[in-house]
Amino acid sequence: MGATKIYFIIFGVLTIAGGIIGYVKAGSLPSIIAGSITGLLLLIAALLLPEHRAIGLATAFVISLLLAAQFIPKFIRTGKAMPAGMMSILSVIGIAMALVAWMKK
C-alpha cells in the first residue's frame, strides 16, 4: 500500500502544478480550478490509505478515471505530450494502481 500512497501523492501534486501552469501560461481559469480540485482529491485519497483503504482507493480510482476520460481523447486529438500525453499516462497508471491495490486486499 505504501507505493500506491506515494504514487497518488505525486499524481496529486503534479495535477495541481499542471493546473497552475495552465493558468500562468494560458490564463486558463478552468485549468487551475480543475487541477486544484482533482489534485486535492488525489491527495486526500492518498492520505486515506491505508487506514480507510476502500474509500481512498475508490476516490483515487474515480478521479483517475475522470482524468483519463478528459485527457486521453485530447491527446489522441492533439498529439501533444504536454499536458494531455503526460496526464493520460498518469491517469492510466492511477487506474491500474488502484485496481491492483484493490485486488491485493
Rosetta silent file (secondary structure, phi, psi, omega in degrees, C-alpha in Angstrom):
SEQUENCE: MGATKIYFIIFGVLTIAGGIIGYVKAGSLPSIIAGSITGLLLLIAALLLPEHRAIGLATAFVISLLLAAQFIPKFIRTGKAMPAGMMSILSVIGIAMALVAWMKK
SCORE:     score description
SCORE:     0.000 S_00000001
   1 L     0.000  -22.860 -178.520    0.000    0.000    0.000 S_00000001
   2 H   -61.788  -44.320 -179.660    2.988    2.317    0.516 S_00000001
   3 H   -65.446  -37.421  179.125    3.833    2.585   -3.192 S_00000001
   4 H   -64.277  -43.965  179.352    0.183    3.273   -4.031 S_00000001
   5 H   -61.988  -46.203  179.812    0.022    6.052   -1.455 S_00000001
   6 H   -61.964  -43.009  179.822    3.246    7.619   -2.733 S_00000001
   7 H   -59.203  -46.676 -176.646    2.037    7.427   -6.342 S_00000001
   8 H   -71.580  -25.696  172.805   -1.223    9.232   -5.594 S_00000001
   9 H   -67.024  -47.787  179.402    0.607   11.926   -3.614 S_00000001
  10 H   -62.674  -44.856  179.041    2.918   12.530   -6.590 S_00000001
  11 H   -59.820  -43.569  179.226   -0.015   12.382   -9.035 S_00000001
  12 H   -62.700  -45.378  179.931   -1.966   14.878   -6.913 S_00000001
  13 H   -64.117  -43.883  178.751    0.942   17.315   -6.679 S_00000001
  14 H   -64.174  -34.886  178.676    1.619   17.077  -10.435 S_00000001
  15 H   -67.765  -42.785  176.323   -2.075   17.657  -11.171 S_00000001
  16 H   -63.504  -45.679  179.530   -2.151   20.786   -9.020 S_00000001
  17 H   -60.675  -40.450  178.395    1.103   22.000  -10.599 S_00000001
  18 H   -63.189  -39.371  176.525   -0.331   21.379  -14.067 S_00000001
  19 H   -63.566  -40.352  178.355   -3.399   23.446  -13.235 S_00000001
  20 H   -66.293  -44.126  179.315   -1.210   26.300  -12.032 S_00000001
  21 H   -62.797  -41.687  177.406    0.967   26.101  -15.148 S_00000001
  22 H   -59.873  -37.583  178.604   -2.133   26.092  -17.358 S_00000001
  23 H   -70.596  -45.518 -177.749   -3.331   29.235  -15.623 S_00000001
  24 H   -65.994  -44.838 -176.083    0.025   31.014  -15.796 S_00000001
  25 H   -75.885  -40.777 -172.817    0.763   30.117  -19.447 S_00000001
  26 H  -117.353   -1.051 -177.509   -2.704   30.426  -20.955 S_00000001
  27 L    67.327   25.978 -174.821   -4.704   32.327  -18.361 S_00000001
  28 L   -84.278  102.754  176.749   -6.971   29.288  -18.110 S_00000001
  29 H   -64.031  -40.341  176.323   -9.187   29.605  -15.069 S_00000001
  30 H   -59.353  -34.168  179.100  -10.732   26.142  -15.716 S_00000001
  31 H   -62.954  -47.184 -177.612   -7.224   24.633  -15.599 S_00000001
  32 H   -70.467  -35.929  179.025   -6.415   25.978  -12.162 S_00000001
  33 H   -69.229  -51.697 -178.880   -9.854   25.121  -10.773 S_00000001
  34 H   -65.808  -41.574  179.045   -9.989   21.585  -12.191 S_00000001
  35 H   -62.820  -41.506  179.599   -6.317   20.934  -11.455 S_00000001
  36 H   -67.599  -45.262 -178.098   -6.683   22.100   -7.866 S_00000001
  37 H   -65.612  -50.734 -178.168   -9.861   20.157   -7.174 S_00000001
  38 H   -68.314  -37.129  176.882   -8.708   16.880   -8.734 S_00000001
  39 H   -62.570  -44.505  178.054   -5.210   17.244   -7.290 S_00000001
  40 H   -63.913  -39.820  177.945   -6.586   17.828   -3.792 S_00000001
  41 H   -65.092  -36.659  175.800   -8.921   14.842   -4.134 S_00000001
  42 H   -66.678  -39.626  176.543   -5.968   12.657   -5.158 S_00000001
  43 H   -64.689  -42.132  177.066   -4.007   13.902   -2.138 S_00000001
  44 H   -62.333  -43.532  178.170   -6.971   13.193    0.136 S_00000001
  45 H   -58.879  -44.127  179.697   -7.301    9.711   -1.374 S_00000001
  46 H   -63.575  -40.784 -179.129   -3.613    9.079   -0.707 S_00000001
  47 H   -69.388  -25.098  177.208   -3.902   10.300    2.877 S_00000001
  48 H   -72.944  -21.770  179.342   -6.847    7.977    3.472 S_00000001
  49 L   -80.095  144.449   -8.477   -4.616    5.000    2.604 S_00000001
  50 L   -92.770   -1.431 -175.773   -4.142    2.538    4.298 S_00000001
  51 L   -61.698  -41.190  179.901   -6.426    3.309    7.274 S_00000001
  52 L  -120.798   64.283 -170.168   -9.513    3.858    5.113 S_00000001
  53 H   -54.487  -50.647 -175.170   -8.459    1.703    2.200 S_00000001
  54 H   -62.282  -45.862 -179.254  -11.790    1.273    0.387 S_00000001
  55 H   -67.271  -43.311  179.619  -12.669    4.984    0.389 S_00000001
  56 H   -61.916  -47.023 -179.376   -9.132    6.030   -0.558 S_00000001
  57 H   -67.940  -39.696  178.675   -8.854    3.567   -3.429 S_00000001
  58 H   -63.365  -43.182  178.805  -12.360    4.316   -4.706 S_00000001
  59 H   -62.982  -48.217 -179.802  -11.657    8.055   -4.684 S_00000001
  60 H   -61.777  -40.990  179.756   -8.304    7.630   -6.421 S_00000001
  61 H   -63.726  -48.121 -177.990   -9.834    5.288   -8.997 S_00000001
  62 H   -63.828  -44.336  179.788  -12.744    7.597   -9.843 S_00000001
  63 H   -64.826  -42.508  177.431  -10.537   10.695  -10.122 S_00000001
  64 H   -61.522  -41.268  179.615   -8.016    8.809  -12.280 S_00000001
  65 H   -64.438  -43.508  178.557  -10.854    7.563  -14.479 S_00000001
  66 H   -64.016  -41.083  178.878  -12.283   11.078  -14.878 S_00000001
  67 H   -67.087  -39.533  177.037   -8.867   12.483  -15.737 S_00000001
  68 H   -62.116  -42.523  179.999   -8.282    9.680  -18.251 S_00000001
  69 H   -63.917  -29.130  178.509  -11.665   10.407  -19.845 S_00000001
  70 H   -80.602  -46.822 -168.291  -10.657   14.057  -20.189 S_00000001
  71 H   -92.721  -28.711  179.662   -7.063   13.724  -21.343 S_00000001
  72 H   -63.051  -50.222  177.126   -6.870   10.546  -23.468 S_00000001
  73 H   -60.701  -36.191  179.043   -9.265   11.874  -26.157 S_00000001
  74 H   -64.923  -41.472  178.451   -7.474   15.236  -26.014 S_00000001
  75 H   -65.506  -41.897  178.391   -4.108   13.514  -26.513 S_00000001
  76 H   -62.188  -40.686 -179.372   -5.462   11.467  -29.417 S_00000001
  77 H   -69.022  -46.384 -172.009   -6.875   14.641  -30.994 S_00000001
  78 H   -97.979  -30.607 -176.315   -3.845   16.908  -30.499 S_00000001
  79 L    72.937    9.089 -178.435   -0.901   14.534  -30.105 S_00000001
  80 L   -81.193  130.371 -179.608    0.622   16.966  -27.625 S_00000001
  81 H   -69.573  -33.792 -178.648    2.788   15.393  -24.931 S_00000001
  82 H  -120.475  129.545   -5.207    2.128   18.239  -22.513 S_00000001
  83 H   -90.315  -13.662 -169.535   -0.236   18.275  -20.762 S_00000001
  84 H   -62.030  -43.278 -178.856   -2.520   15.746  -22.464 S_00000001
  85 H   -65.353  -47.440 -179.899    0.045   12.988  -23.006 S_00000001
  86 H   -63.081  -45.023 -178.995    1.518   13.175  -19.527 S_00000001
  87 H   -68.019  -32.235  175.749   -1.874   13.333  -17.838 S_00000001
  88 H   -62.278  -48.108 -179.718   -3.138   10.427  -19.954 S_00000001
  89 H   -63.985  -47.039 -179.992   -0.234    8.253  -18.831 S_00000001
  90 H   -60.852  -38.270 -179.217   -0.507    9.321  -15.182 S_00000001
  91 H   -67.913  -43.422  179.388   -4.262    8.653  -15.228 S_00000001
  92 H   -65.069  -41.200  176.068   -3.924    5.179  -16.727 S_00000001
  93 H   -62.371  -40.799  178.379   -1.217    4.331  -14.179 S_00000001
  94 H   -60.798  -42.652  177.348   -3.529    5.658  -11.443 S_00000001
  95 H   -61.260  -47.863 -179.002   -6.362    3.414  -12.619 S_00000001
  96 H   -63.157  -43.191 -179.852   -4.029    0.410  -12.706 S_00000001
  97 H   -61.748  -43.696 -179.900   -2.519    1.193   -9.283 S_00000001
  98 H   -64.357  -43.488 -179.794   -5.951    1.497   -7.681 S_00000001
  99 H   -65.315  -44.179  179.877   -7.184   -1.757   -9.247 S_00000001
 100 H   -63.493  -45.220  179.092   -4.045   -3.707   -8.298 S_00000001
 101 H   -62.941  -37.920  179.160   -4.152   -2.386   -4.729 S_00000001
 102 H   -63.824  -41.371 -178.423   -7.867   -3.236   -4.512 S_00000001
 103 H   -71.134  -25.698 -178.376   -7.236   -6.822   -5.653 S_00000001
 104 H   -72.460  -24.527 -178.123   -4.408   -7.327   -3.158 S_00000001
 105 L    26.026    0.000    0.000   -6.684   -6.801   -0.152 S_00000001
